Amino acid sequence: MMRRDRLFLAATLTALFSADLYFILLPKLRSMGQGSGHFCECGDNNLTLPRQGGLATPHLSNWTFVPSLYGATSEPTDGGSKLGRLFAHPLYNIQTPVLGLEEKLLQAEQLMEYYRKKVSRWERHMKYYSEAAAISNMTVTEHEVTFDPDASWLKFHLGISRYALYSRDDPTVPQLLKDMQSMTVVSADYTQDEKALKGACDCTQVVKPSGHHLKLALKMRNFAKAMFKPMRQQRDDVTPEDFFYFVDFQRHNAEIAAFHLDRILDFRRVPPVAGRLVNISAEVLQVTHNEDLRAVFFTSPANNTCFFAKCLYVCKTEYAVCGSPDLLEGSLSAYLPGLSIAPRISIPNPWIRSYTFTGREEWEVNPFFCDTVKQLYPYNSGNRLLNIIDMSIFDFLTGNMDRHHYEIFTKFGDEGFLLHLDNARGFGKHSHDEMSILAPLSQCCMIKRSTLLRLQLLSRPEFRLSDLMRESLQGDPLRPILTEPHLLALDRRLQKVLRMVQRCIRRLGEEEVITKDFVKSTARPQTDTDMTKSR
């Protein structure tokens, strides 16, 4: 009897001790390591990514940790701006080398002379057009064009360098976003690629030319220029499951959201984009000098002003977009400097998709495709391949499968950054994560250290990517830009990127996967920044 009582007492004490250890002691130990909002300072080899969205935390063995870059941050409790705290973070204050003349895209004198000539040419053109219109008894809406050397769009052009389209602390970009919402439109026309089609479109093509996307080039009174993409879908609309990526609609809100995401990721490779309500009667139809564009306008049975695309296979009213009755929302993307003063080249993406119903590209069937790419110029040295991987991460977060080409400024050569243009096919499916977009990352197993550190930072609760995007997009006049499911999808996809990097490190080791680039912060003064290139 006594032996049974002792055994029962021992079992009871053991159960109590186990419960105390599991429910009290272990949670306290975990909170010391990761629950306090700080990274564990036990050592460089003990860093764990924060938990996010119910996903398991991937443990990164041998992950390099830089305490001076992260600092001591915690979940904000004052209701302040997360975006402001992000941009004040040392990772977003990394100093780039002092820019020499060759590292700036344009010089002020060169740019001013170029645009003064364009203004003079425009004024002559308008004079001749007005005279011809008077002879033909046509009514022409005339607007005076002014050239302001201090205009925000000119400052944006002058701020482009070999590292990005704009600097992190450049006040020009917020001003340009504000200006684009109210600039007076003096002319509307088709974009250059649509003009090149001359309306002759082959209906047998699987991939239709850009002429059916209904994008227009708008010229402003201060001689700024912006690309207008009108609303084709409501915010809640998603891409149908049976749609191929190359026949998907282009979404104006995706262009807006992509700019904000690019800025939060600190790539700064998307030109500024703002939403705007455009009066398509007063700001397009009445100011265009293109008779082909005039010809595609009509009034719907509901008495709304509508227009449709130039290509013959969609020259039907059922493909049109309509105002309400004249106002139509859309995105305005700031134009880059003209090709005659700042040449760019378009290069096929090595991971281009097959734009057919049945075909497949080599990278889709060959898991070692990256080994071939690494042997080819310009991917066999420098940062080009790493920039491709940056672009694939950006496209994966947005869900954009349509990155068939990329562009670079020729002045900066092989070391220049890639332009992230044409993002309107992103944010189509919030419930689906297209992992094949990450093929450059999964096959090459390479990533810039600065990119990785920022992605890791954006997975933390105090800098959660969805919260930052939600706050950033609130500044656009067409808000809400993205629905909540699309915002939450960003957090989910970010975790998948980080887990993919973790698998690469486990397989190949940190030295092979993480490539050093800018790592010093301007939080402390310094004379120059070391840039270490590997490979």
C-alpha positions as CSV (number, residue, x, y, z in Angstrom):
1,M,0.0,0.0,0.0
2,M,2.8,2.4,1.0
3,R,4.7,1.6,-2.2
4,R,1.6,2.4,-4.3
5,D,1.2,5.7,-2.5
6,R,4.9,6.6,-3.2
7,L,4.6,5.7,-6.8
8,F,1.4,7.8,-7.1
9,L,3.1,10.8,-5.4
10,A,6.2,10.5,-7.7
11,A,4.0,10.3,-10.8
12,T,2.0,13.4,-9.6
13,L,5.1,15.4,-8.9
14,T,6.6,14.4,-12.3
15,A,3.4,15.5,-14.1
16,L,3.4,18.8,-12.3
17,F,7.0,19.5,-13.0
18,S,6.5,18.6,-16.7
19,A,3.5,20.9,-17.0
20,D,5.5,23.7,-15.3
21,L,8.4,23.2,-17.6
22,Y,6.2,23.1,-20.8
23,F,3.7,25.8,-20.0
24,I,5.8,28.3,-18.0
25,L,9.5,27.9,-18.3
26,L,9.8,27.1,-22.0
27,P,7.6,30.0,-23.1
28,K,9.8,32.4,-21.0
29,L,12.9,31.0,-22.7
30,R,11.3,31.5,-26.1
31,S,10.3,35.0,-25.3
32,M,13.8,35.9,-24.3
33,G,15.1,34.7,-27.6
34,Q,12.5,36.0,-30.1
35,G,9.3,37.2,-28.4
36,S,10.7,40.5,-27.2
37,G,11.0,42.0,-30.6
38,H,14.8,41.7,-30.7
39,F,16.9,39.2,-32.5
40,C,18.6,36.7,-30.3
41,E,22.1,38.1,-29.5
42,C,23.4,34.7,-28.5
43,G,25.5,34.5,-31.6
44,D,25.5,34.8,-35.4
45,N,24.5,31.1,-35.9
46,N,21.3,31.2,-33.9
47,L,19.1,33.6,-35.9
48,T,15.5,32.6,-36.5
49,L,13.0,34.3,-38.8
50,P,9.9,35.6,-37.0
51,R,6.7,33.7,-37.3
52,Q,4.2,35.2,-39.7
53,G,0.7,34.4,-40.7
54,G,0.5,31.0,-39.0
55,L,3.4,29.7,-41.1
56,A,6.1,27.6,-39.5
57,T,9.3,29.6,-38.7
58,P,12.2,28.6,-40.9
59,H,15.3,28.3,-38.9
60,L,18.4,29.6,-40.7
61,S,21.5,27.9,-39.5
62,N,24.7,29.8,-40.3
63,W,22.8,33.0,-41.2
64,T,24.9,36.1,-41.1
65,F,23.4,38.7,-38.7
66,V,24.4,42.3,-38.5
67,P,23.1,43.8,-35.2
68,S,24.1,47.4,-36.2
69,L,21.9,47.1,-39.3
70,Y,18.8,45.9,-37.4
71,G,19.1,47.7,-34.1
72,A,16.7,47.3,-31.3
73,T,13.2,47.6,-32.7
74,S,9.9,46.5,-31.2
75,E,6.2,46.4,-32.1
76,P,5.0,50.1,-32.2
77,T,2.4,50.9,-29.6
78,D,1.9,54.6,-30.2
79,G,-0.1,54.1,-33.4
80,G,2.5,56.0,-35.4
81,S,3.6,55.4,-39.0
82,K,5.2,52.1,-39.6
83,L,6.3,53.4,-43.0
84,G,8.1,56.3,-41.4
85,R,9.9,54.0,-39.1
86,L,10.8,51.7,-41.9
87,F,12.4,54.5,-44.0
88,A,14.3,55.7,-40.9
89,H,15.7,52.2,-40.3
90,P,19.5,51.8,-41.0
91,L,18.8,49.3,-43.8
92,Y,17.0,52.1,-45.6
93,N,19.8,54.6,-45.0
94,I,22.6,52.7,-46.7
95,Q,25.1,55.1,-48.2
96,T,26.0,54.7,-51.9
97,P,29.2,56.0,-53.3
98,V,29.4,59.7,-54.2
99,L,28.0,60.0,-57.7
100,G,30.3,61.1,-60.4
101,L,29.3,62.5,-63.8
102,E,29.3,59.1,-65.4
103,E,27.1,57.6,-62.7
104,K,24.3,60.1,-63.3
105,L,22.0,59.4,-66.3
106,L,21.7,63.1,-67.4
107,Q,23.4,66.4,-66.7
108,A,21.2,69.5,-66.1
109,E,22.4,71.6,-69.0
110,Q,22.0,68.7,-71.4
111,L,18.5,67.9,-70.2
112,M,17.3,71.6,-70.3
113,E,18.6,72.1,-73.8
114,Y,16.9,68.9,-75.0
115,Y,13.5,69.9,-73.6
116,R,13.7,73.5,-74.7
117,K,14.1,72.3,-78.3
118,K,11.1,69.9,-77.8
119,V,9.0,72.8,-76.5
120,S,9.9,74.9,-79.5
121,R,9.0,72.0,-81.8
122,W,5.7,71.5,-80.0
123,E,4.8,75.2,-80.4
124,R,5.5,75.1,-84.1
125,H,3.5,72.0,-84.5
126,M,0.5,73.5,-82.6
127,K,0.7,76.6,-84.8
128,Y,0.5,74.6,-88.0
129,Y,-2.2,72.3,-86.5
130,S,-4.4,75.3,-85.5
131,E,-4.0,76.9,-88.9
132,A,-5.1,73.6,-90.6
133,A,-8.0,73.2,-88.2
134,A,-9.2,76.8,-88.9
135,I,-9.2,76.1,-92.7
136,S,-11.2,72.9,-92.1
137,N,-13.6,74.6,-89.7
138,M,-12.6,72.4,-86.9
139,T,-12.7,73.4,-83.2
140,V,-9.4,72.9,-81.4
141,T,-8.9,73.2,-77.7
142,E,-5.7,75.1,-77.2
143,H,-3.6,75.1,-74.1
144,E,-0.5,77.1,-73.4
145,V,2.5,75.0,-72.7
146,T,5.0,76.3,-70.2
147,F,8.5,74.9,-69.5
148,D,9.5,75.1,-65.8
149,P,13.1,74.1,-65.1
150,D,12.1,73.4,-61.5
151,A,9.2,71.0,-62.4
152,S,9.1,67.8,-60.4
153,W,9.2,65.6,-63.5
154,L,12.4,67.2,-64.6
155,K,14.0,66.8,-61.2
156,F,12.9,63.1,-61.3
157,H,14.8,62.7,-64.6
158,L,17.9,64.4,-63.2
159,G,17.9,62.2,-60.1
160,I,18.3,58.9,-62.1
161,S,21.6,57.3,-61.4
162,R,23.3,54.0,-62.1
163,Y,21.9,52.6,-58.8
164,A,18.2,53.5,-59.0
165,L,15.6,55.8,-60.5
166,Y,15.5,58.0,-57.4
167,S,17.3,58.3,-54.1
168,R,15.7,57.1,-50.9
169,D,15.3,60.6,-49.4
170,D,14.5,62.4,-52.7
171,P,11.5,64.8,-52.0
172,T,10.9,65.0,-55.8
173,V,9.0,61.7,-55.9
174,P,6.3,62.6,-53.4
175,Q,5.9,65.9,-55.1
176,L,5.7,64.3,-58.6
177,L,3.0,61.9,-57.3
178,K,1.0,64.9,-56.1
179,D,1.5,66.8,-59.3
180,M,0.4,64.0,-61.5
181,Q,-3.0,64.0,-59.8
182,S,-3.8,67.6,-60.9
183,M,-1.6,68.4,-64.0
184,T,-3.5,70.0,-66.9
185,V,-3.6,67.6,-69.9
186,V,-2.9,69.4,-73.2
187,S,-2.6,66.5,-75.5
188,A,-3.5,62.8,-75.7
189,D,-2.2,60.2,-78.1
190,Y,-1.4,56.5,-78.6
191,T,1.8,55.3,-77.2
192,Q,4.7,54.7,-79.6
193,D,4.3,50.9,-79.6
194,E,0.7,51.2,-80.5
195,K,1.5,53.7,-83.3
196,A,4.0,51.2,-84.7
197,L,1.1,48.7,-85.2
198,K,-0.8,51.1,-87.5
199,G,-3.9,49.3,-86.6
200,A,-2.8,46.2,-88.5
201,C,-3.1,43.4,-86.0
202,D,-3.0,39.7,-86.7
203,C,-6.0,38.0,-85.1
204,T,-4.4,34.6,-85.4
205,Q,-1.7,35.6,-82.9
206,V,-1.9,33.9,-79.5
207,V,-0.2,36.8,-77.8
208,K,-1.9,40.0,-79.0
209,P,0.2,43.2,-79.5
210,S,0.0,46.0,-77.0
211,G,-2.6,47.9,-79.0
212,H,-5.5,46.3,-77.2
213,H,-4.4,47.4,-73.8
214,L,-6.0,50.9,-74.1
215,K,-3.0,52.8,-72.8
216,L,-2.5,56.4,-73.8
217,A,0.3,58.9,-73.7
218,L,-0.8,62.2,-72.0
219,K,1.2,65.4,-72.3
220,M,0.8,68.0,-69.5
221,R,0.8,71.8,-69.6
222,N,4.3,71.8,-68.0
223,F,5.5,69.4,-70.7
224,A,5.5,66.4,-68.4
225,K,4.4,63.1,-70.0
226,A,2.6,60.2,-68.4
227,M,1.1,56.9,-69.5
228,F,-2.5,56.5,-68.7
229,K,-3.9,53.0,-68.2
230,P,-7.7,53.0,-67.6
231,M,-9.6,50.8,-65.2
232,R,-10.7,47.6,-66.8
233,Q,-11.7,45.6,-63.7
234,Q,-13.2,46.2,-60.3
235,R,-11.0,45.7,-57.2
236,D,-12.7,42.5,-56.2
237,D,-12.3,40.9,-59.7
238,V,-9.8,38.1,-59.9
239,T,-8.2,36.5,-63.0
240,P,-10.3,33.5,-64.0
241,E,-8.6,30.1,-63.5
242,D,-8.8,29.3,-67.2
243,F,-7.0,32.4,-68.3
244,F,-3.5,32.2,-69.6
245,Y,-1.1,34.8,-68.2
246,F,-0.6,36.3,-71.7
247,V,-4.3,37.1,-72.3
248,D,-5.0,38.5,-68.8
249,F,-6.3,42.0,-68.4
250,Q,-4.0,44.8,-67.5
251,R,-5.0,46.4,-64.2
252,H,-4.4,50.0,-63.4
253,N,-4.4,49.4,-59.7
254,A,-1.6,46.8,-60.1
255,E,0.6,49.5,-61.7
256,I,0.0,51.7,-58.7
257,A,0.5,49.0,-56.1
258,A,3.7,47.8,-57.9
259,F,5.3,51.2,-57.5
260,H,4.6,51.3,-53.8
261,L,5.9,47.7,-53.3
262,D,9.1,48.5,-55.3
263,R,9.7,51.5,-53.0
264,I,9.1,49.5,-49.8
265,L,11.5,46.8,-51.0
266,D,14.0,49.6,-51.7
267,F,14.6,48.6,-55.3
268,R,13.4,52.0,-56.7
269,R,13.3,50.6,-60.2
270,V,9.6,51.4,-61.0
271,P,8.8,54.9,-62.2
272,P,6.4,56.9,-60.0
273,V,2.8,55.9,-60.5
274,A,-0.3,57.7,-59.2
275,G,-4.0,57.1,-59.5
276,R,-6.2,59.7,-61.1
277,L,-9.8,60.3,-62.3
278,V,-9.5,61.5,-65.9
279,N,-12.3,63.2,-67.8
280,I,-11.9,61.3,-71.0
281,S,-14.0,63.8,-72.9
282,A,-12.2,67.0,-71.9
283,E,-8.8,65.5,-71.2
284,V,-8.5,63.0,-74.1
285,L,-11.1,63.4,-76.8
286,Q,-11.1,67.2,-77.0
287,V,-7.3,67.6,-76.8
288,T,-6.1,64.7,-79.0
289,H,-4.7,65.6,-82.5
290,N,-4.9,62.0,-83.6
291,E,-7.9,61.3,-85.8
292,D,-7.5,57.5,-85.3
293,L,-8.0,58.1,-81.5
294,R,-10.9,60.4,-82.1
295,A,-12.6,57.7,-84.2
296,V,-12.8,55.1,-81.4
297,F,-14.9,57.3,-79.1
298,F,-18.6,56.9,-78.8
299,T,-21.5,57.4,-76.5
300,S,-23.0,54.3,-74.9
301,P,-26.8,53.7,-74.4
302,A,-26.3,54.8,-70.8
303,N,-25.0,58.2,-72.1
304,N,-21.5,57.5,-70.9
305,T,-18.4,58.4,-73.0
306,C,-16.5,55.3,-74.1
307,F,-13.6,54.4,-76.3
308,F,-12.0,51.1,-77.4
309,A,-8.7,49.9,-78.7
310,K,-7.1,50.5,-82.0
311,C,-6.5,47.0,-83.1
312,L,-9.1,45.6,-85.5
313,Y,-9.8,42.4,-83.5
314,V,-11.1,44.4,-80.6
315,C,-12.6,47.3,-82.5
316,K,-16.0,46.5,-81.0
317,T,-18.0,48.3,-78.4
318,E,-18.1,45.3,-76.1
319,Y,-14.3,45.7,-75.5
320,A,-14.6,49.4,-74.7
321,V,-14.0,51.2,-71.4
322,C,-16.5,53.9,-70.3
323,G,-16.5,56.9,-68.1
324,S,-19.3,57.7,-65.6
325,P,-20.4,59.6,-67.6
326,D,-17.0,61.1,-68.5
327,L,-14.8,60.4,-65.5
328,L,-12.7,57.2,-65.7
329,E,-10.2,56.2,-63.1
330,G,-6.8,54.9,-64.2
331,S,-3.1,54.9,-63.4
332,L,-0.6,57.6,-64.5
333,S,3.0,56.4,-64.8
334,A,5.7,59.0,-65.2
335,Y,7.6,58.7,-68.4
336,L,11.3,58.1,-68.4
337,P,13.6,60.5,-70.4
338,G,13.3,60.1,-74.1
339,L,15.3,57.4,-75.9
340,S,17.2,60.0,-78.0
341,I,18.7,61.5,-74.8
342,A,18.7,58.4,-72.5
343,P,18.8,55.3,-74.7
344,R,17.5,52.0,-73.3
345,I,17.6,48.5,-74.6
346,S,15.1,45.7,-74.1
347,I,16.6,42.3,-73.4
348,P,14.8,39.0,-73.3
349,N,14.5,37.5,-69.9
350,P,16.4,34.2,-69.7
351,W,13.4,32.8,-67.8
352,I,11.0,33.9,-70.5
353,R,7.8,31.9,-70.6
354,S,6.4,30.1,-73.6
355,Y,3.7,32.3,-75.1
356,T,1.8,29.4,-76.7
357,F,-0.9,27.2,-75.4
358,T,1.2,24.0,-75.2
359,G,4.9,25.0,-75.5
360,R,7.4,24.9,-72.6
361,E,10.8,26.7,-72.3
362,E,14.0,25.0,-71.3
363,W,14.0,26.4,-67.8
364,E,10.6,24.8,-67.2
365,V,12.0,21.3,-67.8
366,N,15.7,21.6,-66.8
367,P,16.3,22.3,-63.1
368,F,20.0,23.0,-63.9
369,F,19.1,25.7,-66.4
370,C,20.9,28.4,-64.3
371,D,24.2,26.6,-64.8
372,T,23.8,27.4,-68.5
373,V,22.9,31.0,-67.8
374,K,25.9,31.5,-65.6
375,Q,28.1,30.7,-68.6
376,L,26.6,33.3,-70.8
377,Y,27.3,37.0,-71.1
378,P,26.3,39.2,-69.3
379,Y,25.2,36.8,-66.6
380,N,28.7,35.3,-66.1
381,S,30.0,38.3,-64.1
382,G,28.8,41.4,-62.3
383,N,25.3,42.0,-60.8
384,R,23.1,41.2,-63.8
385,L,22.0,37.8,-62.6
386,L,21.5,39.0,-59.1
387,N,19.3,41.8,-60.4
388,I,17.3,39.2,-62.4
389,I,16.7,37.4,-59.1
390,D,15.6,40.6,-57.4
391,M,13.1,41.1,-60.2
392,S,11.8,37.6,-59.9
393,I,11.2,38.1,-56.1
394,F,9.4,41.4,-56.9
395,D,7.2,39.6,-59.6
396,F,6.5,36.7,-57.3
397,L,5.2,39.0,-54.6
398,T,2.8,40.7,-57.1
399,G,2.0,37.5,-59.0
400,N,3.2,38.9,-62.3
401,M,4.0,36.1,-64.8
402,D,4.4,38.3,-67.8
403,R,8.1,39.4,-67.5
404,H,9.2,38.4,-70.9
405,H,11.8,41.3,-71.3
406,Y,13.6,43.8,-69.1
407,E,15.2,47.1,-69.9
408,I,18.4,48.8,-68.9
409,F,19.9,52.2,-69.6
410,T,22.7,51.7,-72.1
411,K,24.9,54.4,-70.4
412,F,25.4,52.3,-67.3
413,G,26.4,49.1,-69.2
414,D,26.3,45.7,-67.6
415,E,26.4,47.1,-64.0
416,G,23.3,49.2,-64.4
417,F,20.0,48.3,-62.6
418,L,17.0,46.6,-64.4
419,L,13.9,48.7,-64.9
420,H,10.8,47.1,-63.5
421,L,8.3,48.3,-66.1
422,D,4.8,47.1,-67.1
423,N,3.5,45.6,-63.9
424,A,-0.2,45.8,-64.8
425,R,-0.6,42.0,-64.9
426,G,0.2,41.6,-61.3
427,F,-2.3,41.2,-58.4
428,G,-4.6,39.1,-60.4
429,K,-5.0,36.0,-58.1
430,H,-4.7,36.6,-54.3
431,S,-5.3,32.9,-53.5
432,H,-2.7,31.5,-55.8
433,D,1.1,31.7,-55.4
434,E,2.8,31.0,-58.7
435,M,6.1,29.4,-57.5
436,S,7.5,29.1,-61.1
437,I,8.1,32.9,-61.0
438,L,10.8,32.2,-58.4
439,A,12.7,29.9,-60.8
440,P,15.7,32.2,-61.0
441,L,16.0,32.1,-57.2
442,S,15.3,28.4,-56.8
443,Q,17.6,27.3,-59.7
444,C,20.5,29.7,-59.1
445,C,20.3,29.8,-55.3
446,M,21.8,33.3,-55.1
447,I,20.6,36.5,-53.5
448,K,22.0,39.9,-52.6
449,R,22.7,40.3,-48.9
450,S,20.9,43.7,-48.8
451,T,17.8,42.2,-50.5
452,L,17.7,39.3,-48.0
453,L,18.1,41.5,-45.0
454,R,15.3,43.8,-46.1
455,L,13.0,40.8,-46.9
456,Q,13.7,39.5,-43.4
457,L,13.0,42.8,-41.9
458,L,9.7,43.1,-43.7
459,S,8.6,39.7,-42.3
460,R,8.8,41.1,-38.7
461,P,5.6,42.1,-37.0
462,E,6.7,45.7,-36.5
463,F,7.5,46.1,-40.2
464,R,4.9,43.6,-41.6
465,L,4.8,44.0,-45.4
466,S,1.0,44.0,-45.7
467,D,0.8,46.8,-43.0
468,L,3.4,48.9,-44.8
469,M,1.6,48.5,-48.2
470,R,-1.8,49.3,-46.7
471,E,-0.4,52.5,-45.2
472,S,1.5,53.5,-48.3
473,L,-1.4,53.0,-50.6
474,Q,-3.7,55.1,-48.4
475,G,-1.9,58.1,-49.9
476,D,-3.3,57.5,-53.4
477,P,-6.5,59.3,-54.3
478,L,-8.0,56.1,-55.7
479,R,-7.8,54.2,-52.5
480,P,-8.4,51.4,-51.7
481,I,-5.9,50.2,-54.3
482,L,-5.7,46.6,-53.2
483,T,-8.3,44.4,-51.4
484,E,-7.4,42.9,-48.1
485,P,-6.8,39.4,-49.5
486,H,-4.2,40.8,-51.9
487,L,-2.4,42.6,-49.0
488,L,-2.4,39.4,-46.9
489,A,-1.1,37.4,-49.8
490,L,2.1,39.6,-49.7
491,D,2.9,38.3,-46.2
492,R,2.3,34.7,-47.3
493,R,4.5,35.0,-50.4
494,L,7.3,36.7,-48.5
495,Q,7.5,33.7,-46.1
496,K,7.8,31.4,-49.1
497,V,10.7,33.5,-50.5
498,L,12.5,33.3,-47.2
499,R,12.0,29.5,-46.9
500,M,13.3,29.1,-50.4
501,V,16.5,30.9,-49.4
502,Q,16.8,28.9,-46.3
503,R,16.6,25.6,-48.3
504,C,19.4,26.9,-50.6
505,I,21.6,27.7,-47.6
506,R,21.1,24.3,-46.1
507,R,22.0,22.7,-49.4
508,L,24.9,24.9,-50.5
509,G,26.0,27.0,-47.5
510,E,25.8,30.7,-46.8
511,E,28.9,31.6,-48.6
512,E,27.6,30.3,-51.9
513,V,24.1,31.7,-51.6
514,I,24.4,35.2,-50.0
515,T,26.3,37.7,-52.1
516,K,27.7,40.8,-50.4
517,D,26.8,44.3,-51.7
518,F,26.2,47.6,-49.8
519,V,26.1,46.9,-46.1
520,K,27.2,50.2,-44.4
521,S,24.6,52.6,-43.0
522,T,24.7,56.4,-43.0
523,A,23.7,56.2,-39.4
524,R,27.4,56.9,-38.7
525,P,29.5,59.2,-40.9
526,Q,31.8,57.4,-43.4
527,T,34.1,58.4,-46.2
528,D,33.1,55.8,-48.7
529,T,31.2,52.6,-49.0
530,D,32.8,49.2,-49.7
531,M,31.1,47.2,-52.4
532,T,32.2,43.7,-52.6
533,K,31.4,41.7,-55.7
534,S,31.5,38.0,-55.8
535,R,31.6,35.6,-58.6
